[in-house]
């Protein structure tokens, strides 16, 4: 039975033609009895947004739905934002074929990237496409619905969130990523083994998180009052723990399990630096020069590259999907709806989010977008101060933040020289400057339609 007393809100969805995140959010909303109202879907592909509006009606009328939202497709972002209490941003910055510039062109120069959407040449090029778009949306939000809470899901998470604040410093925005959830699940499986108890829920694993998105670290981990870090350190010190995982990588490739890994790189950070990597290995490896010298080197850690050709096929397959399977409604495990409930004052939640640093990451520069825990309360989002990082890890992290700052400035100013300087500072780029310049300009040329105002 639907709850007639549910809180009524309006959600504006930028990128509302999404065949993944939008469907997931709508399913999570349908299963939440505490909210109702309207979802305004905006997408540069209006037909996709209109299709999702029809799908939404089916989802919210499902027999298992506990609430009801009315979905509309809007022709303009302004119309979608008007009166919004919450804005969700989830876009693909340019056609999927632009990932060729992110992945394939660097690969020709010997630079391999498992993901290529956050750092490295791929992350930089994606940021150059996305940041100006986000600055424009931020200014529009500040004009049309300045009190709205803005949730960003787009990568590069750090720079897209930073672009929102660059466009509108008073905006109430935060970035959400589920990578930390995977670490909690991994630790819950270990707790099950170590303590011979039923596997805990991931929320029962308490972490102290710090860093930047996709390069996050747990400086503390506990369950039910038990400090897990001594057990983790003993585990990684065991004979054979870091054995070569190339055979596992080959098996994953045969099964097309592109996103699987053993967490070995996350544990290697614990061994070498004293903090546990809290993002997936595919992301962690891209921030440092130690794991991605070649495809063979990354396979030693049990990680495989996601082929560009597969990405294109997957995108085309998703474009043909007419809607999610609705034989039964099930939640996604994402926290967007829970965060909205917290901000509406209907419940509280503490979780990891990306926000400008106001002291919550004491090792990192003020104002840089960092990822730590934060408290969601009625009309309030308060970051939680994290523990200091081990000094050597903090030094690595500050270099990452510096390169992201250069990238942000280059994207906003459309400054090709500054963008190239950011590229040269990236740890994955170990090329002579002339070859790096040639690669960089090939990437720019490929993405020319998304680089308005750039001399490419």
N, C-alpha and C positions, 0 to 999 in steps of 0.2 A: 504494500500500500504506500502510495506517495504521501510525503509529508506536506500538508497544506501550510504549515507554519514555518517552512524553510525560509532562510534568508534570501531575498531577491537581489540579484546582482546582474551587471552586464559585463561580459567578457568580450574584448575585441581581440581577434586572432589575426596577426600579421603573418602571412604565409598560410592562410586558411585553406589552401588547396592541397595541403600536405596529405599524402597517403599513409603516413606513419604516425607522427606525433599528434596530429589533429584527431585522428580516429582514437588514439589512446586516451587523449584528454577527455573526449566526449564519453567514452566508456567509463572512465573513472568518475566523471560527473554524474553519470546515470546511476552509479552505485552509491552515490553520496546522498543521504536523505536530508542533509542540512542546508543545501543550496538549491536555488531554482532561478530562473530568469531567462536571459537572452544571450546568445553567442552570435556576434557579428563577424563573419568570415570575409577577410580581404586577401586577395592574391592578384599578382599581375596577370595570372591565368584565371580570368573570371570564370570560365567554364569549369575549372577544377574546384573553385570555391562553391559554385552553384551545385555541383555534384555532391560535395561534402555537406551542403545544407540539406539536401534530400536524404543523405545517409544519416545525418544527425536526427532527423525526424523519426527514422526507423529505430535508431538506438534508443531515443528517449521514450518511444512508445513500446519498447520491448517489455515483455511480461515481468522480467526481473528488475526493471528500472525502479528505483526508489524515489525519483524526483523527476521534474520535467523542465527542460529548457526549450526555448524556441530558437531555431537557427535561421539566420538570413545570410545571403551572399551580398556583399556591398561592392559597388563599382569603384569606389574611391577609399583610400585609407582614412581620409577625413571623416567620411560618413561612418565607417566602422568604429572610429575612436570616439565619436561624439557620445558623451555620457558614460564612458566606460569606467568601471571600478577597477578592472584588472586588464592589462594588455599582455598578451603572449606573443613573443617574437620567435618564429621558427621558419627560417627561409633557407633556400639554396642560393648562394651568391653567384648567380650565373648559371647557364645550362650545364648539365653534368659533363658534357664534352669538354668543358674548360678544365676538368680535372686532368686532362691530358697534359696541360701546361704544368700542373702541380706535381704530377707523378712521372709521366713518360719522358718528358724533356730532361729533368734531372737524372733519370735513370740512364739516359744515353751518355751522360757525363760521369757515370759511375756513382751517383748518389742514390741510395736505396732508402725508401721510406715505407714502413708498414701501413701508415695511415695518411700522413701528409696533409692534415687539416688544421694543425695547431702551430707548429714550428717547422724548421727546415725550409727549404725552398718552396715546398707545397703550402705550408702554413703561411709563409710570407705572402705568396701570390694570392691565396684565398683572402687574406686580410686586406690586401690592396683593393680587392673587389668589394668586400663586405663593409669595410669601415665607412666609406662615404655614404652608403645607403643607410647605415645605422645612425649616422649623424643627422641625416635628413629626417628620419623617423623620430629621433629624439626631439628635434625642434618642433615637429608637428604635434607630438604628444604634449610637450610643454605648452603649446598654444591651445589645444583642444581639450585635453583632460589632464591637467597638471597634477592632480591629486591621485591619479591612478597608480597602482602598483604595477611594475613592469617586470615580467619574467622572461629572461632570454635563454633559449636553448641552442642557438646557432653557434657553430665553431667557425673561427677560433674564439672560444668562449671568453677568454680574458680580454681580447682586443675588441670584440663586439660589445661587451659590457662597458669597457672603457670608452668606446665611441659614443655610447648613450650619454655618459657623463660629460664627455667633451662637447657634445651637441647641446646639452641642457644640464648644467651643473646641479640644479635642484631636483632633478628627476629622481623618482623613487624606484630604482631598478636594481635587480640582482640576477646573477647567472646561476643556472642549475645544471649539475652534471651527476650522473649515476655511477661514475667510476669507483667512488669510495664504497658504494654498496657491494661491489664485487669483492673488495677486500674484507668487508664484514662477513660476507658469505663464506669466504675461504677460511677465516678464523673460526667461524661457527662450526665448520666441519672438523677443524682441529680440536676444538673444545669437546666435541662429541667423542673423539678418540681419546683424548687425554684424561677426561674426567668420567668417561663411560656414562654419559647422560644423553637423553634425547637431544637431537640437534637444536641448539637455541635459535630463535629468530635473529635476524641480522641486527635488529634494533637493540638486542640485548648485549651486543658487543660495543663497549664504550671506547672510542678512539679520541686522541688529541690530534687534530689535523692542522697542517700548515703547509704553505707553499703557494704555487699558482696552478691553475687548472691543468689537469693531465700530468702535472709534475708535483703531485701532492704527496705528503709523507705523514706517517703516524709516528709521533715521538713517544706515545704511550698507548697501551691497549689493555683492556681489562674485561673480565666477565664475572658477574656475580661476586664482586669483591676480590677476585683472583687477578693478580698482575700477570699478564700473558707474555710480557717481553722476555723474562728470563728463560721461559720454555722455548720461545722462538729462537733466542740466541743459541741455546743448546742444540736445537734442531738443525740450524744451519751450520753448526760446527761439526756435525756428524760426518763420518767417513762416507764419501760418495754422494753427498747431498747435491753437489754441484756438477755431477757427471754430465757428460755431453748428451744433449737431448735431440741431436740431429735426426735420429730414427723416429722419434715422436713427431718431429716437424714434418718429415716426409709422409708419415701416416696421416697427419692432419691435411696435408695438401691433397692426398689421394681422396680423402673424404670431403674436401672443400670446406673444412672447418677453419675458415680464415681468421676467425676472431678468438680462437682458443689459445691458451698457453698454460704453463705450469706455475706462473708467478715467480720464476727463477730470477728474473732481473730485479723484481721488487725485493726478493730476499737477498740478492747480491748487494743492494744498497744498504740493507741492514748489516750485512757482514762487513762492508767496507766503510760505511759512514755512521752506523749506529742508529739509523731511522729506517722504518719499514716503508717501502714504496706503497702508496695507497691508491695508485691508478694502475691500469692494466699495463703489462709489459710492452705491448705494441706502442703505447704512448710514451712510457718512461724512456724507452730506448732512443727516442728522437731528440731528446733534450741534451744529450751528451755524446761525445765522439767514440765511446768505448765499445759499442755493440753492433754498429751498423757499417762497418768497413766494407762489407759485401753481403750478398744474400746468404752465402755459406756461413758467414760469421754469426748472423742473427739466428740462423737455424740451430746453431750450437746451443742456443738458449731455449729452443723449443718453439720459436716464433717463426711464422711464415708471413710473406707479403701478400696483401690482398690485390689480386691482379686488376689492372685498369679495365681489361676487357670484361671481367666479371662484374665490375661496378656498373658498366654501361648496360650489360644485359639485365642486371638486377633493377636498375632504374627504369628500364623500359618495361620490365615485367610489372613493377609496381604501378606504372602509369596506366596499365591495362586493367588493374584490379578495380572492381566495381564497388568494393566495400569490404569491411572486416567480416570474418565469420561470426555469425550471431546465433548459432544454435544454443549458446549460453553466454551470458555476460561474465567476463572475468576482468579483474583489475590488472593494471600494467606493472605495479610495483614502483612506479614513479611517485614523486611526492608533491607535484604541483597542486593538486586539490587539497592535500593536507596543509600546504603552505598558505593557500587562500583561506582555509578555515582558521588558521592561526591569525592571519592579518585581519580577518573579520571578527576576531574575538570569540570564536565558537569553540576553540580548543587551543592548546599550546603545542609547539613542536620545536625541538632543537635539532638542527641538521646542518650539513655542509653547504655553503653557498659562496658565490663570488661577489665581492664588494670592494670598493676602494678602501685602502688601508688607512684606518683611523687609529692605529695602534694595536690592532688585533694580531698582526704579524710583526713582532718587535724587531725582527732581524732585517726587515725589508723596507724600502723607501715609502714614506707617507704618500698617499694618493694612488699608488700603484694598485691595480686590481689583484687581490689575493683571495685564496680559498681557505676558509677556516669554518668552524662551526658558528652558528648564529641562532638567536632566540626569536622565534616568530610569536608575537603577542598582538593584542588588539591594536591595530594601526601603528605597529612598531616592529622594527627589525633591528636587533641589537647584536653586533658581532661579539663573539666570545674570544677573549685574549688567549692565544695559543702559547704553548711552551716554546722557549727558544730552540732553534735547530742546532744540531752539532755544528761547530764552527766551519768545518770544511764544506759541509753541505750548504750552509748559508752562503758561502763564497760562490759556489756553483749557482745557487738560486739568484743571487744578485746579478750575475752576468745574464741570466735568462731575462730578468726584469729589465735590464738595460737594453737588450736587443728588442724586446717588445715595445719599449718606449720609443725607440728609434723607428720601428715599424709603424706605430700609431701616428707619429708625427709625419712620416713620409706619406702615409695614406691620406691623411687630412690635407696636407699641403700639395699633394700630387708631385712630390719631389723625387725624381728618378735617381739622382745621385745619393740622396739620403737613404732611399730604399736599397740601393746597391750596397751602401755601407753596412746597413743592417744585415743584408745577405752575407757579406764577407765575415761578419762577426758571428754568424751562426756556426755552431760546432760541427754540423754535418758537411759544411762547405770547405773542403780541403783541396781547392783547385788553385792553380795560378790565376792571378787577377784577370789576365786577358781571356782565359777560357771561362772564368766565372762571369765576366761581362758579356761574352757571347751567349752563354746559356741564359742569363738574365734577360737579355733583349729578345731572345726567341720566346721566352715565356710571356713577356709583355706583349709581343706581337700577336701571339695566339689569343690573348685575353683582351685585345683591343676594344671589342664592343662594350665591355664592362668598365673600361678605363677612360671615362669621359674627362676631358681636360688634360689628359696625359699626352706628352709628346713621345710616341712609341715608334 
